Amino acid sequence: MTTRRWVMPLKVATALTLSIVIALALGWNKPYWAAFAVIVMAATETNGHSLKKGRHRIIGTFAGVIIAFVLVDLFAQHPLALLLAYSLIIAVCIYQQTNPKNGYAWTIGLMVSCVIIVMGKLSAEQTFDIAALRLQETILGVICFSFVFSIFSPVSSRVVLLNTLLSNAKTKQEKIEQAIIDIQSNEMLSRDVSWSDSLKYLARIDDLLQAAKTDSYQINSEFPIWETIRDEQNQWVLLGGHLSEAINLIEERFTTEQKQQLIVALTALKNRYVNTITLLSYVVENPQATNNCIRQHMVENTLSVDQFSLPSLLHHKELHHGAFMMLAQNLVKMDTLQASIYQHLTQAILSESPSKIKATKKAASALFNLSLDSERLINVFKILVIFWISVGLWLFIPMQGGVMIVMLSLIFGSVALSLPFVSPRYILMHMIVWSVLALLQYIFILPHLSQIWQLGLFYFINVFVLWFYFNQPQQVFHRLLGCQNLMLMTTSAIQLVPTYSVETSLLTIMLLSIGLLVIFWVYNGVYSSQPEYVFLRQLSQFRIRLHFGLKKLVNQKTNKLFSLRISTPVQAVSLAEMASTKIDWTNYEQVDKTQVTTLLNFGYRSCFYYRSFTDSYEQWQVTQYNESINLFMVECLQELIAITGVTMICENMSTQHGSKLTALQDKLSDYQGKLPSLYGQFTLDQIDQTYQLITSLLLFIQSLDDVNQQVSKQSLYQLKFTPFAL
């Protein structure tokens, strides 16, 4: 890894220098815009992510140009109307900027429109010139980056995707091997083993798949097959949940015959993963291998796997309400699903298109679907406060370049809000440091450089050194800020007619400092973005999203015109986990950091059991629906909805939550115990399916109780009293 440390700095420095030199050679007046495009695209994981970001940057630039043209044309003579209309555009762009698919395009659209409006000074001619220059500079930067990064040691998203699938397959193989050991030694399957994929892993696969679609012809040409593989990975989550439910229902040890059949079944499932690992390992280690070589390797190394049956489990229904049958059915489904995944993976790698795969898209429940996210709405409110404060500073405090405060506050405010837990104070401190270093070179070195190749060499050396020494993933902020400050402080030196004025650079630093101070107070004072507050907010959002999800599950009425959806609970847990890594836990003696990690794991488990229960309930309604049983289930769910409707992060509420959850568990267990006596009113299959459904709900409630107990132990409400200071 160390021997290749110079590769990335060399590529970034080459692409950036090339963009500046070409822009100057073509007579374009702001080559630093092309350099900015290179810098931002370089701060990504793979070539596919970079090309995707470049495409979004171009789309956002076009959108920003159109926004600026429309606003200047309609409201050039009506400043208040212009500010109000632009506030609406700001709100939409900031709400969408955290969208994982196209959020960057919305951010660039906002930034470009702001730059054009401010620098164009509401003049039609000047606005057009600035817009045209921004477009051509952005396109040049994207082209230079794509050219250098595509021909010189490209990092393929396809390879990263295959490595991620390979790592997941190895993890599943280890779990299956551990399950076989448990059966042989304990004659039972462990209830502590999670059979499902991490929900973060599924998000990772989706992200890599979208990136690989951009930079890999093989992925793009066989994308429907890869989408099928992704959907099958999602199906595994549900099967893993149902398998855990079956394991929790079984309380006695397996018989010798059952042990033998289970070992055969698990061995067959393990061998399917061995085949998957063999295929992926060969393709990753031999990226240039032809299809014939891959086929030959598969013929020589693929294990033969026979379909298995589990008769001793499928026909064992005396005391366990179909638990053995449920275990057997899910193992068979898992085996069939993994066989399908392997088949589709082979077709995708060998580019063997099967018969047309039909995409099964879930029909929209309403004509208009609106998705709401609380953290996004908070960001919208914050940016509007920042915008109007900066407008007030521009209008009521006379200073040179005052209008630039609006532009800088809006641009850096949107950046700060898009980067969780990056403090504006931290940005300000490092910006001053990098600005001073750039200014020293601007004063003592740049005035002596008169040739274009000298300028190119100056930027090449600076960027190379910066990316070489700050090469760790966690240092990406330093790379971005260092490069952007270098360009910002030396802009006048790379004009067509260079000028050297320290006053301009110092004025820029002063305006940036004022803008960042505004951002700092809003960032920490209005719905604070300090990690402690975000952590608590997301734990509350976890509860709220479960609350509304359960209400939607119970409410069968659907509005065909309008539907409101909120983000998933697992997204809240994921953001809470991210916030927990930024909290200085030494300031909170009564809170144990390891126990906080346990709390987050319980949160993920609750999301997993919630998803499993909703799937079980929906299947039960389709196959074994009974009105009286459903009334009881709805009654229990209503009680759970009432419990999740009240905060857990409080001194006394956690105890009340715990007692209510325990009472609800007892109620469900009593009903579950009465089910055998109802034989005659219901068929045996109905009783078994109901028993399994109640078990699924009990597991979900128990996981919520674990979360509640962990919250009460840690006194997390103390995090609310976190101060902040400049």
C-alpha positions, -999 to 999 in steps of 0.1 A, spaced: 0 0 0 29 23 9 46 18 -25 14 29 -42 10 60 -20 22 83 -47 -3 72 -73 -34 91 -61 -15 124 -55 1 121 -89 -33 117 -106 -50 145 -88 -21 169 -93 -19 160 -130 -56 165 -136 -57 198 -117 -27 212 -134 -40 201 -168 -73 218 -162 -56 251 -152 -31 251 -181 -58 243 -208 -82 270 -194 -54 296 -196 -44 285 -230 -80 288 -243 -82 323 -228 -108 315 -201 -106 339 -172 -114 318 -142 -95 285 -144 -99 279 -107 -135 268 -114 -121 239 -135 -97 231 -107 -126 230 -82 -143 204 -103 -112 182 -102 -107 186 -65 -143 176 -56 -143 146 -80 -110 133 -66 -124 131 -30 -144 99 -38 -138 62 -33 -138 48 -69 -137 59 -105 -174 52 -108 -182 74 -78 -160 101 -94 -177 99 -128 -211 99 -111 -202 130 -92 -188 147 -123 -220 140 -142 -241 154 -113 -218 185 -112 -225 192 -149 -262 186 -144 -262 209 -113 -243 236 -132 -269 236 -160 -297 237 -134 -280 266 -116 -276 285 -148 -313 281 -156 -323 291 -121 -302 322 -123 -315 332 -158 -351 328 -147 -347 348 -114 -327 376 -131 -352 378 -159 -383 379 -137 -371 397 -106 -341 419 -114 -361 450 -106 -379 435 -76 -353 426 -49 -377 414 -22 -395 391 -46 -361 378 -58 -351 370 -22 -384 353 -14 -383 332 -46 -347 323 -41 -355 313 -5 -379 287 -18 -353 274 -42 -328 272 -14 -352 252 8 -358 227 -20 -321 223 -28 -310 219 8 -338 194 15 -327 173 -15 -289 176 -10 -287 146 13 -305 124 -12 -279 96 -18 -288 93 -55 -286 128 -68 -281 151 -38 -248 165 -51 -265 179 -83 -290 198 -61 -261 213 -40 -242 224 -71 -274 238 -86 -278 260 -55 -241 271 -55 -239 279 -92 -271 299 -92 -259 319 -62 -224 326 -78 -240 337 -111 -266 360 -95 -240 376 -72 -212 379 -97 -235 388 -125 -249 417 -105 -284 412 -119 -271 424 -153 -284 403 -182 -251 406 -202 -228 399 -173 -250 371 -160 -248 354 -193 -210 357 -195 -205 344 -160 -229 315 -167 -212 305 -200 -178 307 -183 -189 285 -154 -203 259 -177 -172 256 -199 -149 256 -169 -169 228 -152 -170 207 -183 -132 212 -188 -125 201 -152 -147 170 -156 -130 161 -189 -95 165 -175 -103 144 -144 -120 117 -164 -91 115 -189 -64 112 -163 -82 89 -139 -95 66 -167 -61 59 -183 -38 59 -152 -44 32 -126 -82 35 -124 -100 22 -93 -129 2 -106 -162 3 -87 -169 -32 -101 -138 -46 -83 -149 -30 -50 -185 -43 -55 -172 -79 -61 -149 -76 -31 -179 -65 -9 -199 -95 -21 -170 -118 -15 -165 -105 21 -202 -110 28 -202 -145 14 -172 -155 36 -191 -141 67 -221 -162 59 -200 -193 54 -185 -188 88 -220 -184 104 -231 -217 87 -200 -235 99 -206 -222 135 -243 -234 132 -231 -269 122 -207 -270 153 -236 -259 176 -258 -287 164 -230 -313 168 -220 -301 203 -252 -287 218 -279 -304 196 -295 -269 192 -291 -238 170 -278 -208 189 -303 -179 193 -276 -153 194 -264 -158 158 -278 -133 133 -287 -151 101 -295 -119 82 -273 -94 64 -265 -61 80 -289 -34 67 -258 -12 62 -244 -39 39 -275 -36 17 -272 1 15 -235 -3 6 -243 -28 -22 -269 -3 -37 -243 25 -35 -216 5 -52 -240 -8 -78 -250 27 -89 -213 38 -90 -203 6 -110 -230 13 -135 -212 45 -143 -177 32 -148 -181 -4 -158 -195 -15 -191 -200 -50 -178 -222 -38 -149 -241 -14 -171 -248 -39 -199 -260 -65 -174 -276 -41 -149 -310 -59 -147 -293 -90 -135 -274 -71 -109 -306 -55 -97 -320 -90 -94 -290 -100 -72 -295 -69 -51 -332 -77 -46 -324 -113 -37 -300 -100 -11 -329 -81 4 -350 -112 3 -323 -129 24 -329 -104 52 -365 -115 55 -357 -152 54 -330 -146 80 -356 -129 102 -381 -158 99 -353 -183 105 -345 -165 138 -382 -167 147 -383 -204 142 -351 -210 162 -366 -190 191 -398 -212 190 -378 -244 194 -370 -252 231 -359 -289 230 -329 -305 215 -329 -321 181 -332 -358 177 -304 -378 161 -323 -380 128 -331 -343 128 -294 -335 136 -282 -355 106 -307 -339 83 -299 -304 95 -262 -310 91 -267 -322 55 -289 -292 48 -264 -267 63 -235 -284 46 -253 -280 13 -260 -243 20 -223 -238 30 -211 -255 -2 -232 -230 -22 -213 -202 -5 -180 -220 -11 -189 -220 -48 -198 -183 -47 -165 -175 -29 -145 -195 -54 -161 -177 -83 -157 -142 -68 -121 -148 -56 -110 -159 -91 -126 -129 -108 -112 -104 -83 -77 -119 -85 -78 -122 -123 -97 -91 -136 -84 -98 -172 -96 -134 -173 -116 -143 -203 -150 -160 -201 -135 -193 -212 -109 -191 -183 -137 -184 -158 -158 -213 -171 -128 -237 -169 -120 -226 -134 -157 -231 -124 -157 -266 -139 -125 -276 -120 -134 -260 -86 -172 -259 -83 -186 -283 -57 -217 -304 -66 -247 -294 -44 -278 -316 -43 -312 -304 -32 -320 -315 3 -352 -324 22 -360 -323 59 -388 -348 64 -381 -352 102 -387 -315 106 -415 -310 80 -437 -336 97 -429 -328 133 -459 -307 145 -469 -321 179 -458 -294 204 -440 -266 186 -468 -251 165 -450 -256 132 -416 -243 145 -398 -273 130 -417 -270 98 -410 -232 97 -372 -240 103 -372 -265 75 -391 -244 50 -369 -214 56 -337 -234 51 -351 -248 19 -360 -213 7 -325 -200 17 -309 -228 -3 -331 -221 -33 -324 -184 -30 -286 -188 -28 -287 -211 -58 -305 -184 -77 -280 -157 -65 -251 -179 -77 -268 -185 -111 -275 -148 -116 -239 -139 -104 -225 -163 -130 -246 -148 -157 -237 -112 -147 -199 -120 -146 -199 -139 -179 -223 -114 -195 -247 -143 -203 -281 -125 -205 -309 -149 -194 -344 -147 -206 -357 -112 -200 -358 -103 -164 -390 -83 -155 -384 -57 -129 -411 -61 -102 -417 -25 -90 -441 -20 -62 -471 -1 -73 -474 34 -58 -500 35 -31 -511 70 -41 -508 95 -70 -486 119 -50 -460 104 -26 -442 127 -3 -412 116 18 -403 135 49 -371 135 69 -369 155 101 -331 161 99 -335 175 64 -363 198 75 -340 211 103 -313 218 77 -337 237 56 -347 259 85 -310 265 94 -299 275 59 -328 299 56 -318 316 89 -282 318 77 -293 332 43 -315 360 58 -289 369 85 -263 373 58 -287 394 37 -293 416 67 -255 420 72 -251 430 35 -279 455 36 -274 471 70 -237 469 77 -217 489 51 -185 471 42 -164 464 11 -176 434 -8 -206 430 15 -227 410 -10 -200 383 -10 -211 375 26 -244 362 12 -227 340 -14 -200 327 10 -225 321 38 -248 302 15 -221 281 -1 -203 272 31 -235 268 50 -248 242 25 -214 224 27 -214 224 66 -250 211 67 -242 183 41 -212 171 62 -225 157 95 -207 168 126 -181 190 108 -181 221 131 -180 255 114 -155 265 141 -133 236 129 -137 248 93 -128 283 103 -96 274 122 -83 252 95 -93 276 68 -72 303 84 -42 280 87 -44 269 50 -51 305 39 -20 318 57 2 291 40 -13 299 6 -8 336 12 28 332 20 34 315 -13 12 341 -30 34 369 -17 69 354 -20 67 328 -49 39 336 -74 51 371 -84 83 355 -97 65 331 -120 58 345 -155 54 314 -177 24 291 -179 45 260 -173 59 276 -141 23 282 -128 14 247 -137 45 233 -119 36 255 -88 1 240 -85 13 205 -93 39 205 -65 15 220 -40 -14 196 -48 9 165 -49 25 173 -15 -9 180 0 -24 147 -12 7 127 -5 10 137 32 -27 138 40 -34 104 24 -56 88 50 -94 85 44 -101 105 76 -79 133 62 -101 140 32 -113 172 48 -77 185 49 -71 176 13 -103 194 1 -99 225 23 -61 228 15 -66 226 -22 -96 249 -23 -79 275 -1 -48 274 -23 -70 281 -54 -91 307 -36 -62 327 -22 -43 328 -55 -72 334 -80 -58 368 -91 -25 352 -101 -41 328 -127 -62 354 -145 -55 362 -181 -40 394 -168 -25 384 -134 -26 409 -105 -11 406 -71 -30 423 -43 -28 410 -7 -58 433 2 -81 412 -19 -70 380 -3 -73 395 32 -108 408 24 -118 373 13 -105 358 46 -124 385 66 -157 379 47 -152 341 51 -147 345 88 -178 366 92 -199 341 72 -185 312 91 -193 329 124 -229 332 113 -229 296 103 -214 286 136 -240 302 158 -269 289 137 -253 254 134 -250 251 171 -278 273 184 -308 263 163 -316 226 166 -279 221 174 -258 199 151 -235 189 179 -231 151 180 -248 148 214 -279 165 202 -280 146 169 -275 114 188 -305 121 210 -326 134 181 -320 102 161 -329 79 190 -362 98 192 -366 95 155 -360 58 157 -390 56 181 -411 80 161 -405 61 128 -414 28 145 -445 46 159 -457 58 125 -447 25 108 -469 5 132 -498 30 127 -495 25 90 -495 -12 94 -527 -11 115 -545 15 93 -558 -4 63 -573 27 47 -552 42 19 -555 76 3 -553 72 -35 -545 108 -41 -518 116 -15 -494 95 6 -470 107 32 -439 85 40 -412 90 66 -377 76 66 -369 42 79 -360 35 116 -327 20 105 -316 53 90 -321 69 124 -300 43 141 -273 46 115 -270 84 120 -271 79 158 -242 55 154 -223 80 133 -230 107 160 -218 85 188 -183 82 172 -180 120 174 -190 124 210 -163 129 237 -176 104 262 -150 113 288 -172 143 295 -200 121 307 -188 99 335 -221 82 340 -224 70 304 -204 39 293 -193 41 257 -193 3 253 -229 2 265 -238 29 240 -225 5 213 -247 -22 228 -277 1 227 -271 8 190 -268 -29 182 -301 -34 200 -315 -6 178 -304 -24 147 -318 -57 160 -352 -39 166 -352 -27 130 -345 -62 118 -373 -77 139 -397 -49 130 -391 -57 93 -395 -94 99 -428 -89 118 -444 -66 92 -436 -92 65 -450 -120 87 -482 -100 94 -488 -91 58 -483 -127 47 -506 -139 75 -533 -115 64 -531 -129 28 -529 -167 37 -544 -173 72 -565 -142 80 -590 -146 108 -611 -117 120 -611 -125 157 -573 -131 158 -567 -100 138 -588 -79 162 -565 -92 190 -534 -84 170 -546 -49 162 -554 -43 199 -519 -53 209 -504 -32 181 -525 -2 193 -510 -6 228 -475 -8 213 -483 24 192 -493 42 224 -460 31 241 -438 42 212 -456 75 211 -439 88 242 -402 96 246 -378 71 262 -350 96 270 -362 109 303 -355 103 340 -388 85 348 -404 75 315 -380 45 308 -394 26 338 -429 32 327 -420 20 292 -404 -11 306 -435 -21 327 -459 -15 298 -438 -36 274 -436 -64 299 -474 -63 304 -479 -65 266 -455 -94 264 -474 -112 291 -507 -105 273 -494 -120 241 -478 -150 258 -512 -158 276 -530 -157 243 -503 -178 227 -507 -204 255 -545 -206 249 -541 -213 212 -540 -252 215 -574 -251 233 -589 -233 202 -583 -264 181 -617 -270 165 -625 -233 160 -594 -230 139 -575 -254 117 -541 -267 129 -524 -246 102 -541 -214 114 -530 -221 150 -494 -227 139 -493 -196 117 -508 -175 145 -484 -189 170 -455 -180 147 -470 -145 141 -473 -138 178 -437 -151 184 -425 -126 157 -443 -98 175 -429 -109 209 -393 -109 195 -399 -74 182 -413 -62 216 -384 -79 235 -359 -60 212 -377 -27 220 -376 -36 257 -338 -42 254 -334 -8 238 -355 8 266 -336 -8 294 -302 2 279 -314 38 275 -325 39 312 -292 24 324 -271 50 307 -290 82 318 -287 95 282 -309 125 290 -278 141 305 -265 147 269 -292 174 266 -272 196 288 -242 200 265 -230 236 262 -211 251 233 -188 280 230 -166 298 205 
